[in-house]
Amino acid sequence: MYVCLCKGVSDKQIRNAVAEGACSMRDLRNTLDVANQCGKCARDCKSLLNESVMAAANAFNGQFVAA
């Protein structure tokens, strides 16, 4: 699904950017140039960012077993 129509950025691209290290809206703006033109996508971008960061954190925490 397209999130930023101005730049043609999809939710998959945002999730990939988070997987590659983006952890803030500033990172997403620098990487994908989202929320820089009309700004209507900012809320959805932030929501996807938070969702993806939390999912990555949960996956990371699930990899370790207490010894």
N, C-alpha and C positions, 0 to 999 in steps of 0.2 A: 504494500500500500504506500502511496506517495504521502509523505508528511509535509515536505516543503515543495510547494508547487512552483515557486519562483526559481528554485535551483534544481528541481527534479530529483530530490533526495528521498529515498524510501526508508521505511522502518528497518529493513534489512541492512542498509548502509550504516544507519545509526548504531544498530547492534554490533556490526562488524567493527566500527570505530571504537566502541567501548571495549570490545574484545582485544583490540590492538592498543589499548591504553588510555583512551579518552575517559576522563572522569569528571568533567565539568562542562557547563555550557560554553565556556571560553574555549575548551578543547574542541568541542563540536563545531563552533564557529570557525576556528582556525583550520580544522581538518576538512569540513564539508561545506563551509560557508552558509550554514543555515541561520535563520532568524536575523539576517542582516539587511534584508530588503524591505518587505512589508511587515514582518514580525508576527504574522498570524500563526505561524507554526511553532512559535517559541514554547507555548504551553505543552503541546504534544511532544516536542523534542525533549523538554525537561522531564516529562512523564516517562518517555521511553528510556532516557538516560538513567533515571532513578531505578526503573524496573530492571534494566540490564545490569546495572552495578550491583543491585541486591541479589540478582540471580547468580552473578559471577561470584559474589562473596559467599553465598550459600553453597555453591558448588565447590569452592575452594575449601571451606570449612568441613565439608563432607569427605574430603580426601584423606584426612588424618584420623588415625585410631589411637586413642590413649593407650599408652604402654603400661 
